[in-house]
Amino acid sequence: MPNSEDHFYSNLPIHKIPLHQLLIQNRLFEKVDASWCVIITDIKSSTAAVNSGLHENVNLIATGSIVAVLNIAFKANISVPFFFGGDGATFIVPPSIVEDVMKSLLKYKDNTLRNFNLDLRAGIMPVDEIYKQGHTLNICRFSSAETFSIPIILGDGLAYAEQIIKGENYMLAGHDTASDEIDLSGMQCRWDKIEPPENSEEVVTLIVIALEIQQQATVFSKVIHHLDQIYGSPEKRQPISVSKLIFKTSFNSLGQEMKHRIGKIKFFELIKSWFINIYGYIYFRTERGKKYLKQLVEMSDTLVIDGRINTVITGTAKQRLTLQNELNRLEKNNEILYALYVSGESIMSCYVRDLEDDHIHFVDGADGGYTQAAGILKQKIRDKLNVR
């Protein structure tokens, strides 16, 4: 039976005011419950994997780690905040499911190494420990759509946790995971690379960090305001559009998805998936199917704020150059560091628990947009530290 602390996140109110205003309303953010834990997954040497053409596998593995955690939370009737990062994910989870989550992720790590020769790391840090080290972790829930809300984190707590977890001391390995099954039901990758919508030319993956933690909210508010002014509303810069969705039907891509889900390819399961995909063509022409596609666009996870801004947007080259001018100004002023990666398409992996109203879609720029941008940003951070 969930404790009251289990419902810390689900009890937070959902705010619908414009995001650039929300970010500077300090009173709308709450400290994350100290009894919860931060769990981070990431793929070791993901940049090298992306550069050797494995970006779709990297994305699917990151998605799988989210699906594994969300299925455990769903069974326990608990909502947990999570943040997709292209080559991994971050979760904040209550103590009642921490053990199950870690066991599942470590089993998933074994599968991933065996099936794809990619090393998924998983580590954990208590929120209480983050606070003891003098770091901050403030959260609120934000929604710009009817059915979909996202967590917004301000503070440097997740950045600190990531720095420690990715150090060798906090890596959890060698646990016995033989008896644990991973539940990856609902995980899908049915869509081919997605071209930008009409009147857009490119997909931009952008990451922004604030240089001074005290100024983070103000600086992020400025960046979001620039996005709104240059690209228009979140709907206008949404890289996913119904008209550009193309169904994958090749056995190869379905087989890859199955390997992620169940660790091996089963012939009859593959045929079944293929038939479901064929049926999908018919389903998406029905009223229900059209409603699902409309929701899919609304429920595409194209903005993550986890102590930094991570977003995938679409627009013209002219809009991007205008944005870069504004970001360069903020960077020159020592307010931010940023990195962006431009691609011709976006890619999407999905978690579908229910076609009616329970599905989430994780979006990245093609060719590993988030991973590429993160690499550029790391170099900027190193350069900055060397200058100091």
N, C-alpha and C positions, 0 to 999 in steps of 0.2 A: 504494500500500500504506500503510495508516495507521501513523503512528509511535506509540511508546508514549505520548507526550504526548496523542495523540488520544483515548486511552482513560482519561484522568484521571477523567472523570465516571462512566463505566460501571464503573470499578474501585472506586468508593466503595461501602461496605457499605450495605444497606438496613435502616434501624432501624424496629422495630415497637412500641417502647414508647410509652405515651401521650404525645401531643404536648406537653402542658404540662410534662412531665418532660424530654423530649428537649431542649427549648429552653434549659434551664439546665445541660445537660451539655456544657460547653465542649469537653471532650476528644473528643466525637463529631463535631465540626466540623473541616473542613480548609480551609486557605487555598486559594482558587482558583488554579490553575496560572497563573503570571505570563505565560506565552507565549500565553495565550488572549486573546480580544477580546470586549468587550461591544458588542452591536449592539442599537439601539433603534429601533422604528418607532412613529409615532403620527400621528394625523390632525390636521392643522392646523384650528383653529376647530371642534373636534369638539362642543363644548357647543352652539354655534349650530346645527350640523347636527342634533344630537339634538333640540334644542328646536323645529326646524322639521319634525320627524316622520321624520327619516332614520336613526333609531337602528338599524334592522335592517341598513341598508347599512353603517353604521359598524362594527357587530359583524362582519359578513361580511368586510369589508376587513381588519379586525384578524385574523380567523381565517385568511384567505388568506395573510397574511404569515407566519403560523406554518406553514401547510401547505407553502408554497414552501421554507422553510428546512428543515423536517423531511424533505421528500423528497430534498433534496440530502444531508443527513446520513445518511439511510437507505441511499442508493446507495453512500456512502463507508463504510458499516458503522460509523458513529460515533453515540453517544448524546450529545445536547446538552441542557442544562437550558434551559427556556423558561418564560416567565411571561406569561399572558394578562391584558390590562388593560382590556378593553372597547373602547377606541378605538385600541389598538396592542398591541405586545408587546415583550418584552425577551428576548434570547438571549445565552448565553455560549458562544462557539464556538472550536474550535482553529484554529491558523494554516493548516492544510492545506485548509480549505474556505472560509476568509474571503472570498477573491476571488469564488468561485462564488456564495456567499450574497449578497454585495453587488450583483453584476451582476444576479442574479435579482430582488432587491428593487427595484432601480432600474428594471428593466423593468416590474415590477408597479406601481410608482409611476406610470409613464407610462400604463399601462392604466387605472389607477384614476382618474387625472385625466381621461382621455379619455372613459371610459364613465360615470363617476358625478360628475364635476366636484368630487371631493373630493381634497385634497392630502395624500397619505401621505408623511411625512418619514421618511428612513432615515439613521441616523448611526452612527458606530463609534468606539470608544475602546479602546486596548490596556489589559488588566488591569495590566500593568507600570506604565503611566502613572498609573493610579488609586493604586497603592501608592506611587509616587514622590511623589504629592501628599499622602501621609499618611493615606489612607483605607483602610478595611478591607472585605474581601469573604470571608466564611467560609461554607462550604456543607456540607450533608449531605443524604442521601436519606431520605425518610420514607414509610412506607406504613401506611394504616389498612385497606386492602382486600387481597384475595388477589392481585389481578393488576395493581394500579395503584400506582406510587410517584411522589412529587413531590419536586422539589428545594426545600430550605429555605435561604434566604440570610439571614445576620445580618451587620450592619455597615452602613456608610453609603456603600459603594462604588458601588452602582447609583444611589442618589440623586444622588451627585456626577456620575457619568457622564451621567445624564439632564439635569442642570442645564447641563453643558457642551455636550452634543450638541444640546440644544434652543436653545443660543445659535447665532449665525450661523456661527461659525468652522468648526464640525465638520460642517456639513451637506454631504453628498456629492451633488452634482448635476452635470448636464452630461456625465456619462460616456456613452460610446457603448454603447447597449444594443440596437441594432437587430438584431444577429445572435443574441441570446440568447433562448431559449425558456424560459418559466416552466413548471415542472411543478406544476400544482395538482390532480393526480389524487388522488382520495380525499376531496376537499372536498365536503361536502354540507350542505344546510340543509333537511332534509325534515320538520322538526317545527314545528307551529304554536306560538303562545304557550302556555305550560304553566301551568295553574292549580296552586296549592299542593295538597299531598296532603290526604287526609281528615284532619280534626281540626286543620288549620292554616288560618290566615286570611289570611296575607300573606307577601310575600317581602321580605326585608331585605338590602340591599347595604351592607356595612360596610367602611370603611377606617380603620385605626388606625396612627398613627406614634408612636414614642417620642421624647420631648423631649431626653433625655440618652442619647447612644449607648452610654455605659458601662452604663446600666441597661436597655438594649433587651431583652436576653434575659429578664430578670426580669419586666419589665413585660408583654412579650408572653405569657409563661407565665401571668401573672395573668389577662390578657384571655381566653386560651383556656380557662383553668380556669372563669372566669365563664360562658363559652358552654356548657361541658359541664354545669355545675351548673344553669343556667337552662333551656337547650334540650334537654339530654340529649346522647347520643352523636352523632358526626357523621352516623350513619345516620338518627337521629331528626330532625335539622335539615336533612336533604337535601331541597332544593326539587323535585327530579325524582322522580316516581313513575310506574311503568308504567301505572297505571290512568288517569292524566291525559294521557298522550301522544296527540296527535292528528296524523295524517299530513296534510301539505300536498299537495293534488293540483292546485291551480289552475295554469294555464299561466303566469300572471303571476309567481307565486313561483318556479316552476321556471326561467322565463326569466331572472329576476334572478340565480339561482344560477349559471346557465350563463354569463351575462355576466361574472360574477366569475371563473369558471374559465377560459373560453377567449376572453374579450374581446368576443364577439359572440354573437348568437342564431342558431343553425342549425336550420332547421325540422325536418329528419329527426332530428337529435340531441335536439330538444325532444320529439318524439313518442316516441323511444326512452326518454327519462327518464320520460315520463308512463306508459309501459307498465311500466317497472321499478317505479314507485311503486304501480301497480295490483297488480303481482305482490307487492309488499311486504305488502299486506293479507293475502295468502294465506301468505306466508313467516312473518310474525310470529305465525301461529296454529300453526306446526309446533313440534316440540320444540327444533329448532335456533334458530328465531326467538325463542322464549320465553327461551332461554338468552342470546341476544344482548341482548334487552331488559333482562334482569336485570343483565348485565355493563354495559350502557349506564348504568344508574343508578350502579353501583359506579365506573365510569370517567368520571363527570362531574366536571369540574375546577371545584370550587366553593370551593377554598381556595388562595390564592396567598400565600406569604410571601417577599417579595423585598426585605427590609429594611423592609417595612411589612406589616401584615396586610390582605389583601383577601379578603373572603369573601361568598358569597351563601348565606343561610340562610332557613329557613321556620319559622313558628310562629304564636303568637297575639299580639294587641296587648298583652295583659297581660305576656307574656314579654318583649316588646320594651321595655316601660316599665321592667320590673325591670332589664333589661340597661342601659338608658340611665342609670338611677340609679347603677349601679356604674361605668359609664364616666364619668359626670359627676364622680363622686367622684375617680377617677384623674386626670381633667382638671384639676379644682380643685387637686389636689395637685401640679400641674405634672409629672406623669409621662407623660401622653399628650396628643395631640390626636386627635379622631376625627370622622368624618362618616358618617351613614347616610341611605339613601334607601329609602323604603317604596313597594312597588308591589304590584299584585294578581296579577302573573304573573311567570314568568321566561322567558327566551328561550335557545335553545340552537343552536349551530352545531357541525358535526361534521367529524372527520377519520377516515375509515374506510379503512384499508389492507386490512383483512381482517375479514370479518364474524365469523370464529371467535373471534379473540382479539387483534386489533390495531386498536383504535379508541379515540379520545379525543373527549370532548364538552365544549365550552367554554360555560360558563353565565354569564349576566348577568341582573340584574333587568330587567324590561320597562321601556320608555321610557328606556333608557340608564342603568341603575342605577349602574354604575361611574363613568360620565362625570359624572352628576349629583352623586354623593357626592364625587368629586374636586374639583368646582367649589366645593362647600361647604367642603371641607378647605383649599383654596387661600386662601379668604377668611379662615378661622380663622388660618392661618399669617401672612397679611398683618397681621391685627389684632394678633397676638401680637408681631410685629416692631415695629409702631407703638407698642405699650405699652412695649416695652423702649427 
